[in-house]
Amino acid sequence: MIRILLLYIFIGCSSNVPSYSLYDRDNKLHMYDKKISIYDDEVLRYYCQRHFEWEDIITVYTEDGIKYKII
């Protein structure tokens, strides 16, 4: 019974983390806990939940529209 209760607690805690997806200009998927604003011209630094590292996001304006370069 205690194992079931602990499992329920751990599952409940991990499912409350929001994630927002973002595809970079190379069409690779990145996941962040905050929504990325399209109109920011500054370099943004977010922790990627998919790659488990801090990434710099740069907005690049192209003929095809807005793309993101992630370093």
N, C-alpha and C positions, 0 to 999 in steps of 0.2 A: 504494500500500500504506500509506503514511504517513497519507493522508487517511482511509482506512478505520479505522485504529487511533485517530486523533484523534476521529473521529466516535463510535466505540465508547466511548472514555473519557468524552466529554461526555454521552452518553446514560446511561451508568452512573452518573455523578455526579448528574445531575438526577433520576433516578428513586428515589433513596434518601431523599428528603425526605418525611416522613410528613405527611398532611393529614387533618384532621378537619372535617367539615362541620357547620354550625349554621344553622338557619333562624331569622330574627328574627320578631317579631310581625307584620310586614308580609309574611311569607312570602318574603323575599329570602335567597338563599344566600350564606353567608360560609364561607371556608376558613381554618383555623388550623393551625399546626404542633404545637399542644398540645391535649389534650382538655380541654374546658370542664367543670368540676364543676357539677352542677345545684344543689347545696345551698349554694353560696357566696352570702351576702347582701351581700358587698362588691362594689365596682365593680372589674371586671377589665379589664386593658388588654392586648390582644393585637394582633399584626400580621396583618392580613388578607391572605392570599395571592391572593385573587381581586380585591380592590380596591386593593391595593398601598399601604395606609395603616394607621396605628395606629388602633384602634377601642376605645372603652370599652363594656363589656358589662354591662348592669344586668339582674338577675333581677326579673321582675314576676310576682306571683302574681295570677291571674285566676280567674273562675268556670270557665273552660275548662281550667285547669291552668297550668303554668309556661310563661311566654313570656319572650322576651329582647328588650330594647330596646337597640339599638346606636346609639351616638352617634359 
